[in-house]
Amino acid sequence: MLPLLDTSEIMAYTGTRKSTIERVARCYKLTGKPCKESQSGNSGTTRMMDLEDIEYMHGHFSRSCDMYLDELRDEISQARGKHLSLSTIWRTLHRMGYSRKKVSVLTLQLL
């Protein structure tokens, strides 16, 4: 099958680099999909926390959101049997939408 446009014409129309066009074309020839090469195989590592762990953390924070990361790590270790690093817990909380903002005294009094 002959391409409809050559690389220079595709570069002019899309504004992309030649290497990007060649990578997409190479991947398309291999897989039949214009995907990134890293998506065509298994790349990266699996997450330490599964959906049940995340639901446990969310339920725990809906009851009490004023605890330190090491306290949460100890609770997860006891309840779920997983030994996680503080950075893993923090990244998961961040993906869940939690932040490091402090609760003001006025807000605590209103609760």
C-alpha positions in Angstrom: 0.0 0.0 0.0 1.4 3.4 -1.0 1.1 6.3 1.4 -1.1 9.1 0.3 1.3 11.8 1.4 5.0 11.9 1.8 6.7 12.8 5.1 7.4 16.5 4.1 3.7 17.1 3.2 2.5 15.5 6.5 5.0 17.8 8.4 3.6 20.8 6.6 0.0 20.0 7.4 0.4 18.9 11.0 3.4 20.9 12.2 5.0 17.8 13.7 8.6 16.7 13.5 9.8 14.1 11.0 10.9 11.7 13.8 7.4 11.7 15.2 5.8 10.9 11.9 8.3 8.1 11.3 7.7 6.7 14.7 3.9 6.7 14.2 4.3 5.1 10.8 6.6 2.4 12.2 4.2 1.6 15.0 1.3 1.5 12.5 3.2 -1.0 10.4 3.9 -3.2 13.4 0.5 -3.1 15.2 -2.0 -1.6 12.8 -2.6 1.3 15.3 -1.0 4.7 15.3 0.1 4.3 19.0 3.2 5.3 20.9 5.8 2.5 20.9 5.7 2.4 24.8 2.0 1.6 24.6 2.4 -1.3 22.3 4.1 -3.5 25.0 4.0 -3.8 28.8 5.8 -0.8 30.2 6.0 0.7 33.6 5.4 -1.0 36.9 2.1 -2.0 38.6 0.7 0.2 41.3 1.2 -1.0 44.9 -2.3 0.0 46.0 -5.3 -1.6 44.4 -8.9 -0.3 44.2 -9.8 -1.8 47.6 -6.9 0.0 49.3 -7.9 3.3 47.7 -11.5 2.8 48.8 -10.2 2.1 52.3 -8.2 5.3 52.4 -11.2 7.3 51.0 -13.5 5.9 53.6 -11.0 6.5 56.3 -10.6 10.1 55.3 -14.3 10.7 55.0 -14.4 10.0 58.8 -11.2 11.7 59.8 -9.0 13.8 57.5 -6.5 15.1 60.1 -3.8 12.5 60.4 -0.2 12.2 59.5 1.0 10.0 56.6 2.9 7.7 58.9 -0.2 7.2 61.0 -2.2 6.3 57.8 0.6 4.0 56.7 0.4 2.1 60.0 -3.4 1.8 59.8 -3.2 0.5 56.2 -0.5 -1.9 57.3 -2.7 -3.3 60.1 -6.0 -3.3 58.2 -4.9 -4.3 54.7 -1.6 -6.1 55.4 0.4 -3.9 52.9 3.6 -2.2 53.8 3.7 1.0 51.8 6.1 3.9 51.6 5.0 7.4 52.6 5.5 8.7 49.0 3.2 6.0 47.7 0.5 7.0 50.1 1.0 10.7 49.3 0.9 10.2 45.5 -2.3 8.1 45.9 -3.9 10.8 48.0 -2.9 13.5 45.5 -4.4 11.4 42.7 -7.6 11.2 44.8 -7.7 15.0 45.0 -6.4 15.6 48.5 -4.0 18.4 49.2 -1.7 19.5 52.0 -3.8 22.5 52.8 -4.2 23.0 56.5 -7.6 23.3 58.2 -8.0 26.7 59.8 -9.0 27.1 63.5 -12.2 28.9 62.4 -13.2 26.0 60.2 -12.6 23.5 63.0 -14.8 25.6 65.3 -17.6 25.6 62.7 -17.5 21.8 62.5 
